[in-house]
């Protein structure tokens, strides 16, 4: 496959979510929106100004493979209430994917 200067608008990545009482994390596959370097910097700049975890993840993700819940704000809120490190894990995985893509190019 030939290199494309313009990346796909979305990509998938696996996110490891720590589950209390389990030795191994569960894995959720998210579909993320690609953002340019400028867009990402603006997003994280805005996020530092009291943006909620739900708002941030809703901005970067469009779907997931959670069997018992559709991807929406209410389900994200429930995820973050039940799994305290989930928001950070999602944002970290997203950022790592964009960084890895940037480093690989």
C-alpha positions as CSV (number, residue, x, y, z in Angstrom):
1,X,0.0,0.0,0.0
2,X,1.3,3.4,-0.9
3,X,1.8,6.1,1.7
4,X,-1.0,8.7,1.7
5,X,-0.3,12.3,2.7
6,X,-3.9,12.6,4.0
7,X,-4.7,10.0,6.6
8,X,-8.0,8.2,7.0
9,X,-10.5,10.3,9.0
10,X,-10.9,7.6,11.5
11,X,-8.8,4.7,12.9
12,X,-9.2,1.9,15.4
13,X,-7.1,1.3,18.4
14,X,-7.3,-1.1,21.4
15,X,-7.6,0.5,24.8
16,X,-6.7,-1.4,28.0
17,X,-9.1,-0.7,30.8
18,X,-8.1,-1.7,34.3
19,X,-10.8,-3.7,36.1
20,X,-10.7,-3.9,39.9
21,X,-10.0,-7.4,41.1
22,X,-8.6,-8.6,37.8
23,X,-4.9,-9.1,37.1
24,X,-5.3,-8.3,33.4
25,X,-7.1,-5.3,31.9
26,X,-10.1,-5.7,29.6
27,X,-9.6,-4.4,26.1
28,X,-12.1,-2.1,24.3
29,X,-11.6,-1.3,20.6
30,X,-12.4,2.3,19.9
31,X,-12.9,4.1,16.6
32,X,-11.1,7.4,16.9
33,X,-11.2,10.6,14.8
34,X,-7.9,11.6,13.3
35,X,-6.8,15.1,14.2
36,X,-4.0,17.1,12.8
37,X,-1.2,18.3,15.1
38,X,-2.8,21.8,15.3
39,X,-6.3,20.4,16.0
40,X,-4.9,18.1,18.7
41,X,-3.0,20.9,20.4
42,X,-6.2,23.1,20.3
43,X,-8.2,20.2,21.7
44,X,-5.8,19.6,24.6
45,X,-5.5,23.3,25.3
46,X,-9.3,23.5,25.6
47,X,-9.4,20.3,27.7
48,X,-7.2,21.9,30.3
49,X,-10.0,24.5,30.8
50,X,-12.4,22.4,32.7
51,X,-13.6,20.1,29.9
52,X,-15.2,17.0,31.3
53,X,-13.8,13.5,30.5
54,X,-17.1,12.7,28.6
55,X,-16.7,15.9,26.5
56,X,-13.1,15.1,25.6
57,X,-13.6,11.4,24.7
58,X,-16.8,12.2,22.8
59,X,-14.7,14.6,20.7
60,X,-12.0,12.1,19.8
61,X,-14.0,8.8,19.6
62,X,-16.9,7.8,17.5
63,X,-17.6,4.2,18.4
64,X,-16.5,1.2,20.6
65,X,-17.0,-2.5,20.8
66,X,-18.8,-2.7,24.1
67,X,-21.4,-5.4,23.8
68,X,-24.0,-4.1,26.2
69,X,-23.9,-0.3,25.5
70,X,-24.0,1.9,22.4
71,X,-21.4,4.6,22.2
72,X,-23.0,7.7,23.6
73,X,-22.5,10.3,26.4
74,X,-24.5,8.3,28.9
75,X,-22.5,5.2,28.4
76,X,-19.3,7.1,28.6
77,X,-20.4,8.6,31.9
78,X,-21.2,5.1,33.3
79,X,-17.9,3.8,32.1
80,X,-16.0,6.6,33.8
81,X,-18.1,6.2,37.0
82,X,-17.4,2.5,37.2
83,X,-13.8,2.4,36.0
84,X,-11.9,5.4,37.4
85,X,-8.9,5.2,35.1
86,X,-10.8,4.6,31.9
87,X,-10.8,8.2,30.6
88,X,-7.0,8.6,31.0
89,X,-6.5,5.2,29.4
90,X,-8.6,6.2,26.4
91,X,-6.9,9.6,25.9
92,X,-3.5,8.1,26.4
93,X,-4.1,5.3,23.8
94,X,-5.4,7.9,21.4
95,X,-2.5,10.2,21.8
96,X,0.0,7.3,21.5
97,X,-1.6,6.2,18.3
98,X,-1.2,9.7,16.8
99,X,2.3,10.0,18.1
100,X,3.3,6.6,16.7
101,X,1.8,7.6,13.4
102,X,3.8,10.8,13.5
103,X,7.0,9.0,14.5
104,X,6.5,6.4,11.8
105,X,6.1,9.0,9.0
